[in-house]
Amino acid sequence: DLLNVEVTTMSHRLGSARSVIALAGISFAVILRHATGFDLGGLLGGAPTQHAVDELTDRNFHNYLKEHPVSAILFYAPWCFYSQQVMPAWDLAAQKLEIHDPPIKLAKIDSSRYGSIGEEHEVHAYPTMKLFVDGAVFDYDQQGRGWQQIVKWVNKHLERDHVLKSAQDAETYLHDNELNVIGLFPDGYDSSNFVKATRHYEDVVFAEARGTDISKEVAEHLGKHAALTCETITIGTSSKNTKQSELPREGMHCQSDPRNPQRPEWTDKFESTVEGKMLTVRRSDRDAGWGQNVQIKCCDDEQKAQKEHPVFPVPSVVMFMPHDERHAVYDGDLTDMHALDRWISARRTPTVMRMDQDTVDRLFQNGGPENIPALFLVARQQGTAQEQTFREAALKLRGRVHACVSGMETQIERRTAEMAGIEEDADMVLTLVETHGGTAGATGQYHAARKFRLALEGLTADKILAFVKDYEDDRLKPWLKSEPEPSAEDIRTGGAVGVLVGSTFTNVAQDSEKDVLVDFYAPWCGHCRKFEPQYKILAKKLKHVKSLKIMKLDATRNEVEGMQIMGFPTIVLFVAGSSPKRQVFYQGSRQPDDMIAWLKQECGTKFDDRPPKKEEGEQPAESGLLDPDEEDL
């Protein structure tokens, strides 16, 4: 009623249907603010809202993460409608998580203004939410962006430790998951470091037994399980009531419950029978097929495992995995969380992997807090002498690198070959690739993920080991893909827009005395081709500004240290000042005059965009030829 009275009264006063709608929106905002505490002033053009969370900049971002190793960050752009929309929920989630034990900090940063921070954390859309947990980083993966979903997302990653009440609880986790880490702790044992480690991995399931008696009971059950050699058999979908699949060997026993995750709404029930090496799976709840990708767990002789099995001590940490030795007992210091993390990371993947989508996900999306690099051997042929040498070295490098072999046939393999930098006429390349960015050198300066190459002539396992050791000691120079450097003649006749390549980028862009604007483009990009004439006009208008360089770089044929370009065109200003220079990403209109106004605001060295007046009587030299820019236009 209050809203109707106010809108009606004001509509008679203003006599405009448009005013009625506008005032209704204002009244609704006022009522909503009193009812919920949300302020829509920012959306309706009023004064910006004062938010509850910390506002970060490029100067305090890294220190903030050091002071708050468990925190969530909102990367936003103030001009983005969806960023504005999520702000109230982010504020309310921050209030809720303040009472978490321990409290969880939420903060935000204008990633469109502090582009180097966005680039460092691979922010390519707004808003982007990331959870930082002791060095591990998790992207927001919930449906919806309400405060409830944000709190649920944080809790999902922080409350991953499951307490086992019985040996049967352990069997449930072992059945449903392939990567399991189980802690066995006696009465009064401090397992806090184990609990912290549980927060660092999305693809590993953690559980612990607390108390001497229950830990011994679970340890006995785990020992029997460890004696089994189990396989996950993929049955797939079926249009019929039964489906068969051949087992790898005879004497196996298969469970009836599917190993792949079951949705609550599914009613499917199955029955497994084995004859010799043939597994038959039948749907038992109805006479019909099934649409889910059924996976069945099959193990060897269970009676033998009851008699002969390993004994796991208490306290200890035991890991089960579907590859290599299949189970392992942690032999390090249980109070050293980082050592435990490294041990788990080393066993999450096989000693040597083949390149496929699952490998990509494990290496680059679920890397864990240790950020172990990947060592790729990309070859056109399999089973070479170099591959045998590579596998020999990989056994000694476990936990220090993820070793991976890749062909060049599938799309993922071809993309791997391109990333590794194999030349068109080459048969093989060995490249170490960082799976995440990091810091290096005495300054601790951040860098994007880098690549390093090892020559294959006279390859031995010892050379590979020495190569990895040189990387760990920061003695290697990153390998960058680059076109040939432009000649002096190319530069002289190239027009107002300068050309950069991979090998010249750092020297030019990091020149402390110059503001450097760079257009990272792709030759096949339609938006890039449309922008090129405008960019040339911009360069020509500002040709007289000696403190500013306007450059371009083909990001499909060149790589630059410290940057990972994900979209085209990407326009970045490297602001004059000491190296590493501040980077500002341009997001506005690509018209020359609009870009000039932005440059005058952001450049470290102020300039007058008006060209100097020519001296009286001064005549421009005429060559009879068109200016290179005019020819291109």
C-alpha positions in Angstrom: 0.0 0.0 0.0 2.8 2.4 0.9 4.4 1.8 -2.5 1.1 2.3 -4.4 0.3 5.6 -2.5 3.7 7.0 -3.2 3.7 6.1 -6.8 0.2 7.4 -7.4 0.7 10.7 -5.7 4.0 11.3 -7.5 2.6 10.3 -10.8 -0.2 12.9 -10.6 2.4 15.5 -9.7 4.7 14.6 -12.6 2.1 13.5 -15.1 4.3 11.0 -16.8 4.1 7.2 -17.2 7.9 7.1 -17.4 8.1 8.9 -14.0 5.7 6.4 -12.5 8.0 3.5 -13.5 11.2 5.3 -12.3 9.6 6.3 -8.9 8.3 2.8 -8.4 11.9 1.5 -8.8 13.2 4.1 -6.4 10.5 3.3 -3.8 11.1 -0.4 -4.2 14.8 0.2 -3.6 14.1 2.1 -0.4 11.7 -0.6 0.9 14.1 -3.3 -0.1 17.0 -1.6 1.7 15.0 -1.3 4.9 13.8 -4.9 4.7 17.0 -6.6 3.7 19.9 -4.2 4.1 20.6 -4.3 0.3 21.2 -0.9 -1.3 20.5 -0.7 -5.1 21.8 2.9 -5.3 24.7 1.8 -7.5 22.3 0.2 -10.0 20.0 3.2 -10.1 22.7 5.7 -10.7 23.1 7.0 -7.1 26.2 7.1 -4.9 28.2 3.9 -4.8 27.4 1.5 -2.0 29.9 1.1 0.8 30.6 -2.7 0.8 31.4 -4.8 3.8 34.3 -6.7 2.3 37.9 -5.5 1.9 38.8 -3.6 -1.3 42.2 -4.8 -2.6 44.6 -3.2 -5.1 47.7 -4.5 -6.9 49.8 -3.2 -4.1 48.3 -5.1 -1.2 46.8 -8.2 -3.0 49.7 -10.6 -2.3 50.2 -9.5 1.2 46.5 -9.9 1.9 46.7 -13.6 0.8 49.8 -14.1 3.0 47.9 -12.7 6.0 44.7 -14.6 5.2 45.8 -17.9 3.6 42.1 -19.1 3.5 40.1 -16.4 1.8 37.7 -15.8 -1.1 38.3 -13.1 -3.7 35.7 -11.5 -6.1 37.4 -10.3 -9.3 35.0 -7.7 -10.7 34.6 -4.7 -13.1 32.6 -1.7 -11.8 31.0 -1.2 -15.2 29.8 -4.8 -15.4 26.1 -5.2 -14.6 26.6 -8.8 -13.3 29.4 -7.6 -11.0 27.1 -5.0 -9.5 24.4 -7.7 -9.1 26.6 -10.0 -7.1 27.9 -7.4 -4.7 25.1 -7.5 -2.1 25.3 -11.4 -2.0 29.1 -11.2 -1.6 28.7 -8.8 1.3 26.2 -10.9 3.1 28.2 -14.1 2.5 31.2 -12.2 4.1 29.1 -11.5 7.2 28.0 -15.2 7.4 31.5 -16.5 7.0 32.9 -14.1 9.7 31.3 -16.4 12.3 32.9 -19.5 10.7 35.4 -21.3 12.9 37.9 -20.1 12.0 36.6 -16.9 10.3 36.9 -16.8 6.5 37.8 -13.5 4.9 36.1 -12.3 1.7 37.6 -9.5 -0.4 37.2 -8.0 -3.9 39.4 -6.4 -6.4 38.7 -4.3 -9.5 40.3 -6.6 -12.0 39.6 -4.3 -15.0 41.8 -1.7 -13.3 44.5 -3.9 -11.9 44.9 -6.1 -15.0 48.1 -7.7 -13.9 46.3 -9.3 -10.9 43.5 -10.6 -13.2 46.1 -11.9 -15.7 48.0 -13.7 -12.8 44.9 -15.5 -11.8 43.5 -16.2 -15.2 40.5 -14.0 -14.9 38.8 -13.7 -18.3 35.2 -12.8 -17.4 33.4 -10.7 -14.8 32.5 -11.4 -12.1 35.0 -14.3 -11.2 35.1 -15.8 -7.7 38.1 -17.8 -6.5 38.7 -19.5 -3.1 42.4 -19.5 -1.9 43.3 -22.2 0.6 46.9 -22.4 1.7 48.1 -21.9 -1.9 45.5 -24.0 -3.6 43.0 -22.2 -5.8 39.4 -23.2 -6.5 37.0 -21.6 -9.0 33.4 -20.9 -8.2 31.3 -23.9 -9.5 27.9 -23.4 -7.9 24.5 -22.8 -9.7 23.4 -19.3 -8.9 25.3 -16.4 -7.1 23.2 -15.9 -4.0 24.9 -15.6 -0.6 23.7 -19.1 0.3 25.4 -20.6 -2.8 28.6 -18.7 -2.0 28.7 -19.9 1.6 28.0 -23.5 0.4 30.8 -23.3 -2.1 33.3 -22.2 0.6 32.1 -24.8 3.1 32.4 -27.6 0.4 36.1 -27.0 0.1 36.8 -26.4 3.8 34.8 -29.2 5.3 36.2 -32.2 3.3 37.4 -34.3 6.2 35.1 -37.3 6.9 35.3 -39.1 10.2 35.0 -42.9 10.0 32.8 -44.5 12.6 33.3 -48.1 11.5 35.3 -50.3 9.0 32.2 -50.4 6.8 32.4 -46.6 6.5 35.9 -47.0 5.1 34.6 -49.6 2.5 32.0 -47.1 1.4 34.6 -44.4 0.6 36.9 -47.0 -1.1 34.1 -48.2 -3.3 32.8 -44.8 -4.4 36.2 -43.2 -5.2 39.4 -44.2 -6.8 41.7 -41.7 -5.0 41.4 -42.0 -1.2 43.6 -40.8 1.6 42.8 -42.2 5.1 44.3 -41.1 8.3 44.6 -43.6 11.2 45.1 -41.7 14.5 45.2 -43.0 18.1 43.5 -41.4 21.2 44.5 -37.8 21.8 46.5 -37.4 18.5 46.5 -34.0 16.9 45.4 -34.5 13.3 45.0 -30.8 12.4 47.7 -30.9 9.6 45.8 -33.8 8.0 42.6 -31.8 8.2 44.3 -28.9 6.4 45.6 -31.1 3.7 42.0 -32.3 3.0 41.1 -28.8 1.7 43.7 -28.8 -1.1 42.3 -31.3 -3.6 39.1 -31.6 -5.5 39.7 -35.1 -6.9 40.9 -36.8 -3.7 38.6 -38.0 -1.0 39.8 -37.8 2.6 38.7 -39.6 5.7 40.1 -40.3 9.2 39.6 -42.7 12.1 40.0 -41.0 15.4 40.8 -43.1 18.4 43.0 -46.2 18.9 40.3 -48.9 18.8 38.5 -47.6 15.7 41.8 -46.9 13.9 43.0 -50.4 14.5 39.7 -51.8 13.2 39.9 -49.6 10.1 43.6 -50.4 9.6 42.8 -54.2 9.5 40.1 -53.6 6.9 42.3 -51.4 4.8 45.0 -54.1 4.9 42.6 -56.6 3.4 41.5 -54.1 0.8 45.1 -53.4 -0.1 45.7 -57.1 -0.8 43.0 -57.0 -3.5 43.9 -56.0 -7.0 40.8 -54.1 -8.2 39.8 -52.7 -11.5 37.1 -50.3 -12.6 35.2 -51.9 -15.5 33.3 -49.4 -17.7 30.0 -51.0 -18.9 28.5 -47.8 -20.3 24.9 -47.3 -21.3 22.5 -50.0 -22.6 19.2 -50.1 -24.5 18.7 -53.7 -23.3 18.2 -55.1 -19.8 21.6 -56.8 -19.7 25.1 -56.0 -21.0 28.3 -57.9 -21.0 32.0 -57.0 -20.7 35.2 -59.0 -20.7 37.3 -58.9 -17.5 41.1 -58.6 -17.7 41.5 -62.0 -15.9 39.6 -64.9 -14.4 38.8 -65.3 -10.7 37.5 -61.8 -10.2 34.5 -60.8 -8.1 32.4 -57.8 -9.1 30.1 -55.6 -7.0 26.6 -54.9 -8.1 26.4 -51.2 -7.0 27.8 -48.9 -9.7 31.0 -47.1 -8.9 30.1 -44.0 -10.9 28.2 -41.3 -8.9 24.5 -42.0 -8.5 22.0 -39.2 -8.6 19.3 -39.2 -5.8 16.5 -39.3 -8.4 17.8 -42.4 -10.1 16.0 -45.7 -9.2 18.4 -47.9 -11.2 19.4 -51.1 -9.4 21.8 -53.7 -10.9 23.0 -57.2 -10.4 26.5 -58.4 -11.4 27.5 -62.0 -12.2 30.8 -63.4 -13.4 31.5 -66.5 -15.4 35.2 -67.0 -16.2 36.3 -63.7 -17.7 32.8 -62.5 -18.7 31.0 -60.0 -16.5 27.2 -59.7 -17.0 25.4 -56.6 -15.6 21.6 -56.8 -15.4 19.2 -54.0 -14.4 17.2 -55.6 -11.6 14.6 -52.9 -10.7 12.8 -53.1 -14.1 13.0 -54.8 -17.5 14.6 -51.9 -19.3 18.0 -50.5 -20.3 19.8 -47.6 -18.7 21.1 -44.2 -19.7 23.9 -43.7 -17.2 27.6 -44.6 -17.9 27.7 -47.6 -15.5 31.1 -48.5 -14.0 31.5 -51.6 -11.9 34.3 -52.4 -9.4 35.8 -55.8 -9.8 38.5 -57.4 -7.5 40.6 -60.5 -7.3 40.2 -63.4 -4.8 38.9 -61.9 -1.6 39.5 -65.1 0.5 43.3 -64.9 -0.2 43.2 -61.2 0.9 41.7 -62.3 4.2 44.7 -64.5 5.0 47.6 -62.5 3.5 47.5 -58.7 3.6 49.7 -55.8 4.7 49.5 -54.3 8.2 49.1 -50.6 8.5 50.4 -48.9 11.7 48.6 -46.5 13.9 49.2 -43.5 13.6 49.7 -43.4 9.8 48.3 -42.0 6.5 47.4 -44.5 3.8 46.6 -43.6 0.2 44.8 -45.8 -2.4 45.0 -45.1 -6.1 44.2 -47.1 -9.3 47.7 -47.0 -10.7 51.4 -47.9 -10.0 51.7 -49.5 -6.6 47.9 -49.0 -5.9 48.4 -48.2 -2.2 51.1 -46.4 -0.2 51.9 -45.5 3.4 53.2 -42.0 4.2 56.7 -42.3 5.5 57.3 -38.6 6.3 56.7 -36.3 9.2 53.0 -36.2 10.0 53.4 -32.7 11.4 54.8 -31.3 8.1 51.7 -30.3 6.0 53.8 -29.3 3.0 55.6 -32.7 2.9 52.3 -34.5 3.2 50.9 -32.4 0.3 53.9 -33.2 -1.9 53.5 -36.9 -1.1 49.8 -36.9 -2.0 50.5 -34.9 -5.2 53.1 -37.4 -6.3 50.6 -40.2 -6.2 47.5 -38.6 -7.6 48.7 -39.4 -11.1 50.6 -42.4 -12.6 54.3 -42.1 -12.7 54.0 -41.6 -16.5 50.7 -40.5 -18.0 49.4 -40.4 -21.6 47.9 -37.2 -22.8 44.1 -37.1 -22.8 41.3 -34.9 -21.3 41.6 -36.6 -17.9 45.3 -35.8 -17.8 44.6 -32.2 -18.8 42.1 -31.8 -15.9 44.5 -33.3 -13.4 47.5 -31.3 -14.5 46.0 -27.8 -15.1 42.7 -27.7 -13.2 43.2 -29.8 -10.0 46.9 -29.3 -9.5 46.8 -28.9 -5.7 48.8 -26.5 -3.6 52.3 -27.6 -4.6 52.0 -26.7 -8.3 54.2 -29.5 -9.6 55.4 -28.8 -13.2 54.7 -31.2 -16.1 57.4 -32.8 -18.1 56.2 -33.6 -21.7 57.8 -35.9 -24.2 55.9 -35.2 -27.5 56.8 -37.6 -30.3 55.3 -38.7 -33.6 56.1 -42.3 -32.8 55.7 -44.4 -29.7 58.1 -46.8 -28.1 61.3 -45.0 -29.1 64.6 -45.2 -27.3 64.1 -41.6 -26.1 60.7 -42.6 -24.5 62.4 -45.5 -22.7 65.0 -43.1 -21.3 62.2 -40.6 -20.4 60.3 -43.4 -18.4 63.5 -44.4 -16.6 64.1 -40.8 -15.5 60.4 -40.4 -14.5 60.7 -43.1 -11.8 63.4 -41.0 -10.1 61.5 -37.7 -10.5 58.2 -38.8 -8.9 56.9 -36.0 -6.7 59.0 -33.4 -8.5 57.4 -33.4 -11.9 54.3 -34.9 -13.6 55.8 -37.0 -16.5 53.6 -37.2 -19.6 54.1 -38.7 -23.0 52.0 -37.5 -26.0 51.6 -38.3 -29.6 50.3 -36.0 -32.3 47.2 -37.7 -33.5 44.2 -36.5 -31.4 43.1 -32.9 -31.0 44.4 -32.8 -27.4 47.7 -34.2 -28.5 48.1 -31.7 -31.3 47.3 -28.9 -28.9 49.9 -30.3 -26.5 52.5 -30.4 -29.3 51.7 -26.7 -30.1 52.1 -25.8 -26.4 55.4 -27.7 -26.2 56.6 -25.8 -29.3 57.4 -28.7 -31.6 58.5 -27.5 -35.0 56.7 -28.6 -38.2 59.7 -30.7 -39.4 60.6 -32.1 -35.9 59.8 -35.6 -34.7 60.1 -35.1 -31.0 60.4 -32.4 -28.3 61.0 -32.5 -24.5 59.5 -29.6 -22.7 58.9 -28.8 -19.0 55.7 -26.7 -18.5 54.6 -25.0 -15.3 51.0 -25.9 -14.5 50.5 -22.6 -12.7 52.2 -19.2 -12.4 54.5 -18.5 -9.5 57.4 -16.4 -8.3 61.1 -16.7 -9.1 64.4 -15.1 -8.3 65.6 -13.0 -5.4 62.8 -10.4 -5.9 60.0 -13.0 -5.7 58.5 -11.4 -8.8 55.3 -13.1 -10.1 55.4 -14.7 -13.5 52.8 -16.6 -15.6 53.3 -20.3 -16.3 56.6 -20.8 -18.2 58.2 -23.4 -20.5 61.7 -24.8 -20.7 63.2 -26.9 -23.4 65.9 -29.7 -23.2 67.9 -30.6 -26.3 67.4 -34.3 -27.3 71.0 -34.9 -28.7 72.6 -37.6 -26.5 69.6 -37.8 -24.2 70.1 -39.8 -21.0 68.2 -40.2 -17.8 70.9 -38.3 -15.9 70.6 -35.3 -18.4 66.9 -35.2 -17.7 67.5 -35.3 -13.9 70.0 -32.5 -14.2 67.6 -30.5 -16.3 64.9 -30.7 -13.7 67.4 -29.8 -10.9 68.5 -26.7 -12.9 64.8 -25.7 -13.1 64.3 -26.2 -9.4 67.4 -24.0 -8.7 66.1 -21.3 -11.1 69.0 -21.6 -13.5 67.1 -22.1 -16.7 66.0 -19.5 -19.2 62.3 -19.8 -20.3 61.7 -20.9 -23.9 59.4 -18.6 -25.9 58.0 -19.1 -29.3 59.0 -16.1 -31.5 58.9 -14.9 -35.1 62.2 -13.5 -36.5 63.0 -10.0 -35.2 62.0 -7.2 -37.6 65.0 -5.8 -39.6 66.0 -2.2 -39.5 64.4 -1.7 -42.9 61.1 -3.3 -41.7 61.1 -0.9 -38.7 61.9 2.1 -40.9 59.1 1.4 -43.4 56.6 -0.2 -41.0 54.5 2.8 -40.3 53.4 4.4 -37.0 52.5 1.1 -35.3 55.6 -0.8 -34.2 55.9 -4.6 -34.4 56.9 -6.8 -31.5 57.9 -10.5 -31.5 58.5 -12.8 -28.6 62.2 -12.2 -28.4 61.9 -8.4 -28.4 58.8 -8.0 -26.3 60.3 -7.7 -22.8 63.0 -5.1 -23.7 60.4 -2.8 -25.3 57.4 -3.3 -23.1 59.5 -3.0 -19.9 61.3 0.1 -20.9 61.0 2.2 -17.7 61.0 5.5 -19.5 58.2 4.8 -22.0 54.5 4.1 -21.8 54.0 1.2 -24.1 50.5 0.3 -25.6 50.4 -3.2 -27.1 47.7 -4.7 -29.3 47.8 -8.5 -28.9 46.0 -9.8 -32.0 45.4 -12.9 -34.1 45.5 -12.7 -37.9 42.3 -14.7 -38.3 40.4 -12.6 -35.8 37.6 -10.5 -37.4 37.5 -8.1 -34.5 41.2 -7.6 -34.8 41.0 -6.8 -38.5 38.1 -4.4 -37.9 40.2 -2.6 -35.2 43.4 -2.4 -37.1 42.6 0.8 -39.2 41.5 2.6 -36.0 44.6 1.5 -34.2 46.7 2.9 -37.1 44.9 6.2 -36.9 45.5 6.3 -33.1 49.2 5.7 -33.7 49.4 8.4 -36.4 47.6 11.0 -34.2 50.1 10.3 -31.4 53.2 9.9 -33.4 54.6 13.1 -32.0 54.4 11.8 -28.4 58.0 10.6 -27.7 57.1 9.1 -24.3 54.6 6.7 -25.8 55.1 3.7 -28.0 52.2 2.1 -29.9 52.9 -1.5 -30.8 51.3 -4.7 -31.9 52.1 -8.4 -31.5 50.8 -11.5 -33.2 49.9 -13.6 -30.2 49.4 -16.8 -32.2 53.0 -16.8 -33.4 54.8 -15.3 -30.4 54.8 -15.9 -26.7 55.7 -13.3 -24.1 57.1 -13.9 -20.7 54.7 -13.1 -17.9 51.5 -13.0 -19.9 48.9 -15.5 -21.1 46.6 -14.0 -23.8 43.2 -15.7 -23.9 41.2 -13.4 -26.2 41.7 -11.2 -29.2 42.3 -8.4 -29.5 43.7 -7.8 -26.0 45.0 -4.2 -25.5 47.3 -3.5 -22.6 49.1 -0.4 -21.5 52.5 -1.0 -19.8 52.8 2.2 -17.7 56.1 4.0 -17.5 58.0 3.2 -14.3 60.3 0.6 -12.8 60.1 -3.0 -13.9 57.9 -5.0 -13.5 55.7 -2.3 -14.9 52.0 -1.9 -14.0 49.7 -3.3 -16.6 46.3 -1.7 -17.4 43.9 -3.5 -19.7 41.8 -1.4 -22.0 38.1 -2.3 -22.0 36.4 0.7 -23.6 35.4 1.9 -27.0 38.1 1.3 -29.7 37.6 4.7 -31.4 40.9 6.7 -31.5 39.6 9.7 -29.7 38.2 7.5 -26.8 41.5 5.7 -26.5 43.4 9.0 -26.5 41.3 10.2 -23.6 42.0 6.9 -21.7 45.7 7.1 -22.5 46.0 10.7 -21.1 44.4 9.4 -17.9 46.5 6.2 -17.5 49.9 7.0 -18.9 52.7 7.5 -16.4 54.1 10.4 -18.5 51.6 13.1 -19.3 51.4 14.3 -22.8 49.6 16.8 -25.1 47.7 14.9 -27.9 47.8 18.0 -30.1 50.8 17.8 -32.6 53.3 20.7 -32.3 52.7 23.6 -34.7 55.1 23.7 -37.7 57.5 26.6 -37.9 56.4 29.4 -40.3 57.6 28.6 -43.8 58.4 25.0 -42.9 57.3 22.6 -45.7 57.0 18.9 -45.3 59.3 16.8 -47.5 57.5 15.2 -50.4 58.8 11.9 -51.7 56.0 11.3 -54.2 55.1 8.1 -52.3 52.2 7.4 -49.9 52.8 7.2 -46.2 53.0 3.5 -45.2 49.9 4.0 -43.0 48.0 5.5 -45.8 48.9 2.6 -48.1 47.7 0.1 -45.5 44.5 2.0 -45.0 
